[in-house]
Amino acid sequence: MFKGACVSAAVRAALALVAFAASSNAAHAGTGAGTANSVIVTPLSFVKDDDLEFGRIIRGTTAGTVVVAPNNTRTSTGGITLASGAFRPARFAGFGSSGQLVQISLSANSITINRAGGGGSMTVDTFMIGSSPNPVNITTAPRNFTIGSSTGVFNFALGATLRVAANQAPGAYSGTFTVILNYQ
């Protein structure tokens, strides 16, 4: 009886060794690619850092709005419910001289964003820059700002209002707007 128990223990040890060897061969190596990006900003230039994202919203049976403010807050009105997910104001950067006057405006006071695949659109308007509680509206009429940075580098965030219809068609919507910056 003792001899059988030894054989059984030996078989279990051999099986454990085979299982260990099989599991150590189960490890696999892999590779992945990454992307590195950079933008060299030249004097009197202007670049976009981030797009305006209103994020995920749940339509209602009544119309409403979604506002993404320059300070990275989001609110809604009417029948709109804010869902989780990423949202952010657009972000821009420029390079001029300290104390230089800059005029900022838009090519249009409102834009239409369209549903991928068709079948729906929404309006984006009331574009604004600045901080809470008093952001400044940006329109087609140029607004003057002075570069306050001693290096001449400046950044600003741009928020806006999205107008959502009652029972808005679900889907992904996109459109473009143009910010005009003139160094004086």
ZAMARGU-4260 file (C-alpha; in steps of 0.2 Angstrom, whole numbers, plus 5000, padded with zeros to 4 digits):
<rodrens>
0) 5000/5000/5000 | 5014/5012/5004 | 5022/5008/4987 | 5006/5013/4978 | 5005/5029/4987
5) 5023/5033/4982 | 5018/5030/4963 | 5003/5041/4965 | 5013/5055/4973 | 5026/5053/4959
10) 5013/5054/4946 | 5005/5069/4954 | 5023/5077/4954 | 5026/5073/4936 | 5009/5080/4931
15) 5012/5096/4941 | 5029/5098/4932 | 5021/5096/4915 | 5007/5108/4920 | 5021/5121/4925
20) 5031/5118/4909 | 5015/5121/4899 | 5010/5136/4908 | 5028/5144/4906 | 5026/5141/4888
25) 5009/5150/4888 | 5018/5167/4890 | 5019/5177/4874 | 5028/5193/4870 | 5021/5206/4860
30) 5025/5223/4853 | 5015/5239/4851 | 5017/5255/4842 | 5015/5272/4849 | 5014/5290/4841
35) 5024/5305/4846 | 5019/5322/4840 | 5025/5340/4842 | 5021/5356/4834 | 5035/5370/4833
40) 5026/5387/4836 | 5033/5401/4826 | 5031/5420/4831 | 5014/5427/4826 | 5006/5409/4824
45) 4991/5401/4831 | 4987/5383/4833 | 4972/5372/4839 | 4977/5360/4854 | 4960/5352/4857
50) 4943/5351/4848 | 4927/5356/4856 | 4918/5341/4863 | 4900/5342/4870 | 4901/5324/4876
55) 4887/5311/4877 | 4869/5317/4880 | 4852/5309/4882 | 4839/5318/4871 | 4822/5322/4878
60) 4805/5325/4873 | 4807/5344/4874 | 4821/5354/4866 | 4836/5360/4877 | 4854/5365/4876
65) 4871/5359/4882 | 4884/5372/4886 | 4902/5368/4888 | 4911/5383/4896 | 4929/5388/4894
70) 4932/5383/4912 | 4929/5365/4907 | 4911/5364/4915 | 4896/5357/4906 | 4877/5361/4910
75) 4861/5357/4901 | 4844/5365/4900 | 4826/5359/4895 | 4824/5340/4892 | 4842/5336/4890
80) 4851/5324/4902 | 4870/5324/4903 | 4878/5307/4901 | 4895/5301/4907 | 4910/5303/4895
85) 4922/5315/4890 | 4918/5334/4886 | 4930/5349/4884 | 4931/5366/4877 | 4942/5369/4862
90) 4959/5375/4866 | 4971/5386/4856 | 4988/5392/4858 | 4997/5407/4850 | 5014/5416/4850
95) 5016/5434/4849 | 5025/5448/4859 | 5021/5452/4877 | 5009/5467/4877 | 5004/5464/4859
100) 4986/5467/4854 | 4977/5452/4847 | 4960/5452/4838 | 4949/5436/4840 | 4934/5433/4830
105) 4924/5419/4821 | 4920/5417/4803 | 4901/5414/4808 | 4891/5417/4824 | 4884/5399/4823
110) 4887/5383/4814 | 4877/5368/4810 | 4884/5351/4815 | 4877/5336/4805 | 4873/5318/4810
115) 4885/5305/4802 | 4875/5296/4789 | 4863/5310/4788 | 4845/5312/4795 | 4849/5326/4808
120) 4858/5342/4812 | 4860/5354/4827 | 4866/5372/4829 | 4881/5377/4839 | 4882/5395/4844
125) 4886/5408/4858 | 4905/5404/4857 | 4914/5411/4872 | 4932/5413/4879 | 4938/5418/4896
130) 4935/5411/4914 | 4919/5410/4925 | 4909/5418/4930 | 4910/5431/4916 | 4916/5423/4900
135) 4917/5434/4884 | 4906/5430/4869 | 4916/5429/4853 | 4907/5433/4837 | 4911/5439/4819
140) 4915/5456/4826 | 4933/5456/4832 | 4937/5457/4851 | 4953/5465/4857 | 4964/5456/4869
145) 4982/5460/4875 | 4995/5446/4877 | 4999/5446/4895 | 5013/5433/4895 | 5031/5439/4897
150) 5036/5426/4884 | 5022/5431/4872 | 5015/5413/4872 | 4996/5412/4876 | 4983/5399/4877
155) 4964/5401/4878 | 4949/5389/4879 | 4933/5392/4869 | 4916/5385/4874 | 4899/5386/4865
160) 4881/5381/4866 | 4874/5366/4857 | 4855/5367/4853 | 4846/5350/4854 | 4829/5348/4847
165) 4815/5338/4855 | 4818/5319/4851 | 4834/5323/4842 | 4840/5309/4830 | 4853/5298/4840
170) 4870/5297/4832 | 4887/5306/4831 | 4887/5324/4825 | 4901/5334/4819 | 4905/5351/4810
175) 4918/5364/4810 | 4920/5382/4815 | 4934/5394/4811 | 4943/5405/4824 | 4951/5421/4816
180) 4966/5428/4825 | 4974/5444/4820 | 4990/5451/4828 | 4991/5470/4828
</rodrens>
